[in-house]
Amino acid sequence: MVAFAAQSFLHHFLQSNKADRLLRQYSTASKQSSRRVQSKIVLDIKGVGISIIADHSALGQSDSYELLYISLSDMLFWHELDNQKRMNIEAHIDSFQIDSAARDTNYPVLL
């Protein structure tokens, strides 16, 4: 039972983003012996939502409604520049979704 639990934990760990990040950090650290980081920018954003509104005021109609809602969550952007002028850029987006709020839509979730 312990062997199965350890195997299950190892399988889930290797499938997660944490294993990938740890491997990248280890491989980057081993390569950094001769390079020095001059600048580093890290953005960790919990979530962003963008709403696209249909506005018919130019047509003389007063009703406005939401057409699409785009949501992105758990974003990580990383930029690094070293003393040898090499640049490393990474971007991770955990969740991306586009919802349709159009009237009478058959597909409320587009992506």
matplotlib code that plots the C-alpha trace (Angstrom):
import matplotlib.pyplot as plt

x = [0.0, 2.9, 4.5, 1.3, 0.8, 4.4, 4.0, 0.7, 2.3, 5.3, 3.0, 0.9, 4.0, 5.6, 2.4, 2.2, 3.7, 5.8, 8.0, 8.5, 9.5, 11.9, 13.6, 14.0, 15.4, 17.9, 19.1, 19.3, 21.2, 23.8, 24.3, 24.6, 28.1, 29.7, 26.9, 25.5, 22.0, 22.0, 18.2, 15.2, 11.5, 8.9, 5.1, 2.8, -0.8, -3.7, -6.3, -7.4, -10.9, -11.7, -15.3, -16.3, -19.5, -21.7, -22.8, -25.6, -25.8, -24.4, -27.5, -29.9, -30.5, -29.9, -29.3, -25.7, -24.8, -21.8, -20.7, -17.6, -15.8, -12.2, -10.6, -7.0, -5.9, -2.7, -0.3, 3.5, 5.8, 9.5, 12.3, 16.0, 19.1, 22.6, 26.1, 26.5, 23.5, 21.4, 17.7, 15.4, 11.6, 9.0, 5.2, 2.8, -1.0, -2.8, -6.4, -7.7, -11.4, -13.6, -17.3, -20.0, -22.8, -24.4, -28.2, -29.5, -26.1, -25.7, -22.1, -21.8, -18.2, -16.2, -12.7]
y = [0.0, 2.4, 1.6, 2.4, 5.7, 6.7, 5.8, 7.7, 10.8, 10.6, 10.3, 13.4, 15.4, 14.7, 15.7, 19.0, 22.4, 22.2, 19.4, 21.2, 24.4, 22.6, 20.9, 24.2, 25.9, 23.0, 23.0, 26.8, 26.9, 24.4, 26.5, 29.8, 29.1, 31.4, 33.8, 36.5, 37.9, 41.7, 42.2, 40.1, 40.9, 38.5, 39.2, 36.9, 37.8, 36.0, 36.9, 39.2, 39.5, 41.4, 42.1, 43.0, 45.1, 45.6, 49.3, 50.3, 53.9, 55.0, 53.4, 55.2, 52.2, 52.4, 48.7, 47.6, 44.0, 41.9, 39.8, 38.1, 37.6, 36.5, 35.3, 34.4, 33.2, 32.3, 33.9, 34.0, 36.1, 35.9, 37.9, 37.6, 39.3, 38.1, 39.6, 37.8, 39.6, 36.4, 36.9, 34.3, 34.9, 32.5, 32.9, 30.5, 30.8, 28.2, 28.9, 30.6, 30.8, 32.7, 32.9, 34.0, 36.1, 36.7, 36.3, 32.9, 31.3, 27.6, 27.7, 29.8, 28.6, 29.1, 28.1]
z = [0.0, 0.8, -2.5, -4.4, -2.5, -3.2, -6.9, -7.1, -5.4, -7.7, -10.8, -9.8, -8.8, -12.2, -14.0, -12.1, -12.8, -9.6, -11.0, -14.2, -12.3, -10.0, -13.0, -14.7, -11.6, -11.1, -14.8, -14.8, -11.5, -12.8, -16.0, -14.1, -12.7, -15.3, -15.9, -13.7, -13.9, -14.5, -14.4, -13.6, -13.8, -12.4, -12.6, -10.8, -11.6, -9.9, -12.6, -15.4, -17.0, -20.1, -21.1, -24.7, -24.8, -27.8, -27.7, -30.1, -29.0, -32.4, -34.0, -31.7, -29.6, -25.9, -25.0, -24.5, -23.6, -23.1, -26.1, -24.8, -21.5, -21.6, -18.3, -17.6, -14.2, -12.4, -14.8, -14.3, -16.5, -16.0, -17.9, -17.2, -18.8, -17.9, -18.3, -21.6, -23.0, -23.2, -22.5, -21.0, -21.2, -19.8, -19.6, -17.9, -17.9, -15.8, -17.1, -20.2, -21.0, -23.5, -22.6, -25.1, -23.6, -27.0, -27.0, -27.9, -28.1, -28.3, -27.0, -23.8, -23.4, -26.6, -25.4]

ax = plt.figure().add_subplot(projection="3d")
ax.plot(x, y, z, "-o")
ax.set_aspect("equal")
plt.show()
